[in-house]
Amino acid sequence: MSEQATSEQVQHVIDRVKEAGYQAHVTRGEERTIVAAVGSGGRRHELEALAAAAGVAEVVPIAQPFKLVSRQANPHRTVVNVGGVPIGDGSFAVIAGPCSVESREQLFSTAHAIKAAGATLLRGGAYKPRTSPYEFQGLGVEALRLLREVRETTGLPVVTEVMATEDVDLICEHADMLQVGARNMQNFSLLRRLALAEKPVLLKRGPSASVKEWLLAAEYLLAGGNRNVVLCERGIKTFETETRNTLDLASIALARELSHLPVIADPSHGTGRRSLIAPMSRAAAALGADGLIVEVHPCPERALSDGAQSLDFAGFRDVMNGLAQPLRETMRKENLEGPIIGGDARLGLNQLDQR
């Protein structure tokens, strides 16, 4: 729509889009409004005719198969608010915590340690999808109760994984953000259900998924009504055997180029090696990622899951300390100012330098 378009003219276009057999998704910016016509089987010629309607600046076909996720549908970067912590606003969000919630002591000690180091959100698995049926599967409801308790104590918003549609309502009662794991990236029943949830979603890329498939999975969420989506690159399967996965840094830059959604990196799963988490975290920060999700455990060698890729508290502090320089360069290139670690406990560059 043109900058001078009135609300009546915008509504007229919305009505005409629906009459043509499409869904109308509206993005209202500071200067202009975009009405995206999404769907199949509609009458395309009626959309093209809207170029002559009052208030319409131009009619532009969206070339990408992912329509609502595309930068064409929304040229402004989306900011997702997770329990008061923004992701995608130019600051750097750090989600940290154990792979699995194992006990109250383990969870609380980890939460206090990561908050002191500058993390802004707490991760912790209640339901764990494991390769073997004989491995630890998570504490379930007990873990959810502990996560809610630690959130009330520390103020850290909680991120946890959802595996089944029937668990969505229960997890929404305890968590601030619902994670779709890599194995469930194309679980379309789950995506459709989460599209109706009133909680932000962290969508991890599947281990064999292309960037297009990843963004189309996000399209399910936006098309169903949930625009609060954060993308997470967590490594893909390649011929490399020395690492658990290959963290595809190029996909982070590409996803940010193609989409308006925030994109974060998971160097823990992306490498499977504790020694590589710090350099890959710095690399992700340097290329403009919106944040990290990192596994942290009081004693990784005793962890019930993913101990080899978990940091202890000292190791996590080192990772946080190492982020100052790459974030400084990123902010300089993008002409950003202000705090770089998001949330209530925001840290500025000088504070990180002094750690």
C-alpha positions as MATLAB code, in Angstrom:
seq = 'MSEQATSEQVQHVIDRVKEAGYQAHVTRGEERTIVAAVGSGGRRHELEALAAAAGVAEVVPIAQPFKLVSRQANPHRTVVNVGGVPIGDGSFAVIAGPCSVESREQLFSTAHAIKAAGATLLRGGAYKPRTSPYEFQGLGVEALRLLREVRETTGLPVVTEVMATEDVDLICEHADMLQVGARNMQNFSLLRRLALAEKPVLLKRGPSASVKEWLLAAEYLLAGGNRNVVLCERGIKTFETETRNTLDLASIALARELSHLPVIADPSHGTGRRSLIAPMSRAAAALGADGLIVEVHPCPERALSDGAQSLDFAGFRDVMNGLAQPLRETMRKENLEGPIIGGDARLGLNQLDQR';
ca = [
       0.000    0.000    0.000;
       1.124    3.583   -0.518;
       2.258    5.708    2.415;
      -0.924    7.788    2.074;
      -3.290    4.794    2.044;
      -6.199    5.159    4.449;
      -7.464    2.413    6.747;
     -10.574    2.150    4.562;
      -8.447    1.588    1.450;
      -6.392   -1.067    3.222;
      -9.553   -2.851    4.350;
     -10.936   -2.703    0.807;
      -7.828   -4.482   -0.497;
      -8.054   -7.087    2.275;
     -11.675   -7.778    1.351;
     -10.831   -8.075   -2.349;
      -7.964  -10.486   -1.610;
     -10.359  -12.737    0.308;
     -12.970  -12.500   -2.450;
     -10.306  -13.655   -4.924;
      -9.868  -16.870   -2.924;
      -6.742  -16.040   -0.903;
      -5.872  -15.454    2.737;
      -4.896  -11.879    3.568;
      -1.959  -11.433    5.960;
      -1.306   -7.833    6.944;
       2.015   -6.329    8.055;
       1.797   -2.747    9.291;
       5.083   -0.843    9.212;
       5.937    2.688   10.255;
       5.669    4.012    6.702;
       3.455    1.602    4.810;
       1.243   -1.457    5.100;
       1.811   -4.703    3.199;
      -1.104   -7.001    2.381;
       0.171  -10.478    1.474;
      -2.190  -12.725   -0.486;
      -1.405  -16.335    0.402;
      -2.926  -19.583   -0.798;
      -3.488  -21.715   -3.864;
      -6.429  -22.038   -6.195;
      -7.342  -18.359   -6.071;
      -7.963  -16.079   -9.026;
      -4.586  -14.497   -9.696;
      -5.900  -12.052  -12.295;
      -8.086  -10.425   -9.641;
      -4.996   -9.774   -7.526;
      -3.187   -8.220  -10.466;
      -6.190   -5.958  -11.077;
      -5.764   -4.494   -7.579;
      -2.890   -2.395   -8.950;
      -5.596    0.060  -10.025;
      -7.259    0.201   -6.598;
      -7.034    3.382   -4.538;
      -4.154    3.374   -2.060;
      -2.246    0.537   -3.753;
       1.375    1.405   -4.549;
       2.179   -1.787   -6.466;
       1.309   -5.472   -6.786;
       4.440   -7.605   -6.468;
       4.488  -11.409   -6.848;
       6.406  -13.157   -4.051;
       8.879  -15.345   -5.883;
       9.799  -17.597   -2.961;
       7.630  -20.607   -2.053;
       7.721  -19.413    1.571;
       5.487  -16.353    1.354;
       4.952  -14.993    4.868;
       8.480  -15.857    5.978;
       9.935  -13.943    3.028;
      11.503  -10.490    3.280;
       9.137   -9.491    0.473;
       6.172  -10.004    2.787;
       7.870   -8.119    5.622;
      10.968   -6.042    4.836;
      11.451   -5.206    8.525;
      13.161   -7.637   10.876;
      10.790   -9.395   13.252;
      11.423   -9.042   16.977;
      10.145  -11.951   19.072;
       9.452  -11.238   22.737;
      10.066  -14.240   24.997;
       8.964  -13.528   28.539;
      10.222   -9.961   28.284;
      13.458  -10.819   26.440;
      13.601   -9.606   22.819;
      15.190  -11.745   20.116;
      15.939  -10.013   16.835;
      16.080   -6.401   18.060;
      19.813   -6.011   17.427;
      20.916   -7.314   20.822;
      22.361  -10.812   21.212;
      20.133  -13.311   23.029;
      21.850  -16.167   24.857;
      19.797  -19.229   25.806;
      21.688  -21.621   28.075;
      21.072  -24.552   30.374;
      21.170  -28.328   30.607;
      20.184  -30.665   27.811;
      17.895  -32.440   30.286;
      16.444  -31.396   33.610;
      17.847  -34.021   35.989;
      17.174  -32.646   39.473;
      16.195  -29.498   41.343;
      19.761  -28.887   42.515;
      21.197  -29.312   39.019;
      18.654  -26.963   37.436;
      18.820  -24.214   40.065;
      22.619  -24.138   40.240;
      22.797  -23.940   36.447;
      20.196  -21.184   36.232;
      22.005  -19.002   38.766;
      25.370  -19.598   37.069;
      24.236  -18.763   33.547;
      22.367  -15.667   34.708;
      25.475  -14.419   36.511;
      27.468  -14.954   33.303;
      24.986  -12.932   31.228;
      22.572  -15.464   29.722;
      19.073  -14.128   29.165;
      16.964  -17.293   28.852;
      17.087  -20.778   30.397;
      16.823  -23.965   28.371;
      16.056  -27.372   29.847;
      14.584  -30.545   28.402;
      11.569  -32.160   30.054;
      10.795  -34.585   27.220;
      13.833  -35.859   25.335;
      13.796  -37.505   21.888;
      16.668  -39.994   22.121;
      18.111  -42.199   19.413;
      17.944  -45.252   21.683;
      14.789  -46.202   23.620;
      17.040  -47.251   26.524;
      18.533  -43.787   27.075;
      17.229  -41.182   29.534;
      13.981  -39.740   28.155;
      13.490  -36.834   30.579;
      11.517  -36.255   33.788;
       8.375  -35.066   32.013;
       5.863  -33.198   34.174;
       8.245  -33.069   37.140;
      10.791  -31.245   34.971;
       8.153  -28.768   33.807;
       7.288  -27.938   37.410;
      10.953  -27.384   38.222;
      11.366  -25.131   35.191;
       8.432  -22.991   36.259;
       9.789  -22.798   39.807;
      13.250  -21.721   38.680;
      11.729  -19.100   36.378;
       9.829  -17.615   39.312;
      13.019  -17.584   41.383;
      15.523  -16.242   38.847;
      13.311  -14.338   36.407;
      14.822  -16.215   33.456;
      12.253  -17.075   30.766;
      12.133  -20.807   30.019;
      12.631  -22.594   26.694;
      11.777  -26.296   26.461;
      11.047  -28.817   23.736;
       7.625  -30.101   22.746;
       7.425  -33.450   20.960;
       3.720  -34.238   20.727;
       0.574  -32.279   19.926;
      -1.147  -33.552   23.066;
       1.562  -31.978   25.261;
       1.304  -28.444   23.857;
      -1.254  -27.071   26.331;
       0.582  -28.491   29.344;
       3.963  -27.144   28.250;
       2.453  -23.736   27.473;
       1.452  -23.506   31.143;
       5.077  -23.892   32.249;
       7.302  -22.463   29.495;
       7.774  -19.114   27.767;
       8.967  -20.564   24.452;
       8.321  -23.939   22.836;
      11.149  -25.604   20.949;
      10.603  -27.790   17.899;
      13.559  -30.151   17.778;
      15.445  -31.054   14.625;
      13.717  -34.432   14.330;
      10.307  -32.724   14.371;
      11.032  -29.886   11.948;
       8.696  -31.472    9.394;
       6.174  -32.877   11.859;
       3.373  -30.980   10.174;
       0.686  -31.955   12.678;
       2.829  -30.501   15.457;
       3.577  -27.354   13.442;
      -0.125  -26.778   12.757;
      -0.902  -27.176   16.455;
       1.873  -24.780   17.493;
       0.586  -22.248   14.980;
      -2.458  -21.944   17.246;
      -0.457  -21.671   20.469;
      -0.019  -18.266   22.067;
       3.664  -18.855   22.722;
       6.803  -18.116   20.684;
       8.339  -21.080   18.856;
      12.019  -21.940   18.418;
      12.263  -23.940   15.185;
      15.416  -26.003   14.792;
      16.633  -26.978   11.338;
      16.458  -30.685   10.558;
      19.766  -32.547   10.188;
      19.160  -33.203    6.479;
      16.947  -30.223    5.641;
      17.739  -27.589    3.058;
      17.319  -23.929    3.966;
      14.214  -23.819    1.772;
      12.652  -26.764    3.633;
      13.508  -25.115    6.952;
      11.832  -21.853    5.940;
       8.808  -23.706    4.578;
       8.441  -25.399    7.968;
       8.372  -21.915    9.499;
       5.765  -20.963    6.907;
       3.394  -23.514    8.466;
       3.609  -21.620   11.749;
       3.088  -18.165   10.259;
       0.343  -19.308    7.892;
      -1.498  -20.795   10.864;
      -1.344  -17.546   12.812;
       1.816  -17.666   14.957;
       4.272  -14.977   13.849;
       6.525  -15.307   16.894;
       9.041  -17.709   15.389;
      12.812  -17.891   15.878;
      14.921  -20.046   13.557;
      17.804  -22.124   14.933;
      20.686  -23.585   12.920;
      21.880  -26.638   14.886;
      24.102  -28.441   12.408;
      23.489  -30.761    9.485;
      24.700  -34.229    8.552;
      27.694  -34.272    6.203;
      30.499  -36.718    5.414;
      32.503  -35.358    8.378;
      32.938  -37.894   11.193;
      35.048  -35.896   13.669;
      32.093  -33.746   14.709;
      28.560  -34.767   15.622;
      27.156  -32.437   12.956;
      28.458  -29.639   10.742;
      27.332  -26.199   11.917;
      26.266  -24.500    8.687;
      27.209  -20.880    9.300;
      26.369  -19.920    5.721;
      22.765  -20.959    6.331;
      22.483  -18.418    9.159;
      23.497  -15.580    6.855;
      21.279  -16.931    4.070;
      18.228  -17.364    6.311;
      18.612  -13.774    7.536;
      18.878  -12.625    3.919;
      15.790  -14.511    2.756;
      13.629  -14.115    5.854;
      12.674  -11.442    8.365;
      12.671  -13.954   11.245;
      15.429  -13.953   13.898;
      18.081  -16.659   13.485;
      20.208  -18.120   16.280;
      22.949  -20.779   16.340;
      23.359  -23.960   18.386;
      27.112  -24.656   18.562;
      26.582  -27.470   21.083;
      24.622  -29.748   18.747;
      26.274  -28.166   15.728;
      29.648  -29.623   16.679;
      29.119  -32.122   19.497;
      32.491  -31.081   20.896;
      32.940  -28.898   23.949;
      36.193  -27.436   22.614;
      34.481  -26.055   19.504;
      31.614  -24.225   21.210;
      33.569  -21.031   21.927;
      35.023  -20.493   18.420;
      31.741  -21.350   16.709;
      29.870  -19.002   19.060;
      32.216  -16.176   18.111;
      31.817  -17.016   14.433;
      28.018  -16.961   14.679;
      28.120  -13.610   16.479;
      30.510  -12.170   13.897;
      28.284  -13.019   10.929;
      25.207  -11.429   12.489;
      23.283  -14.221   14.229;
      20.636  -12.970   16.649;
      21.803  -15.218   19.470;
      22.935  -18.622   20.707;
      21.515  -21.656   22.462;
      24.196  -23.484   24.460;
      24.170  -26.546   26.708;
      25.565  -25.994   30.218;
      25.816  -28.509   33.084;
      27.329  -28.347   36.605;
      29.359  -31.493   35.897;
      29.234  -32.509   32.214;
      30.919  -35.869   32.837;
      27.932  -36.859   34.998;
      25.260  -35.532   32.622;
      22.506  -37.986   31.700;
      22.513  -36.677   28.126;
      24.895  -34.765   25.834;
      27.704  -34.444   28.371;
      30.402  -34.336   25.684;
      28.934  -31.159   24.191;
      28.016  -29.419   27.453;
      30.037  -26.650   29.075;
      30.679  -26.389   32.789;
      30.090  -23.037   34.476;
      33.644  -21.776   33.972;
      33.573  -22.791   30.326;
      30.318  -20.919   29.780;
      31.763  -17.777   31.365;
      34.692  -18.031   28.964;
      32.317  -18.253   26.002;
      30.439  -15.164   27.169;
      33.675  -13.261   27.706;
      34.819  -14.126   24.192;
      31.749  -12.619   22.539;
      32.694   -8.974   23.121;
      34.988   -8.490   20.128;
      32.892  -10.179   17.403;
      29.764   -8.432   18.676;
      31.590   -5.112   18.685;
      32.504   -5.617   15.019;
      28.970   -6.671   14.097;
      27.454   -3.632   15.811;
      29.960   -1.348   14.098;
      29.133   -2.753   10.651;
      25.378   -2.492   11.235;
      25.611    0.915   12.970;
      23.965   -0.381   16.135;
      24.233    1.190   19.567;
      23.349    0.248   23.120;
      23.389   -3.039   25.041;
      24.277   -6.199   23.179;
      22.905   -8.914   25.455;
      19.101   -8.697   25.552;
      16.694   -8.941   28.464;
      16.453   -7.425   31.933;
      20.089   -8.278   32.672;
      21.410   -6.556   29.548;
      25.171   -6.257   29.242;
      26.995   -3.561   27.332;
      30.278   -3.999   25.488;
      32.293   -2.424   28.294;
      30.808   -4.830   30.834;
      31.654   -7.822   28.662;
      35.179   -6.520   28.127;
      35.673   -6.334   31.894;
      34.573   -9.901   32.558;
];
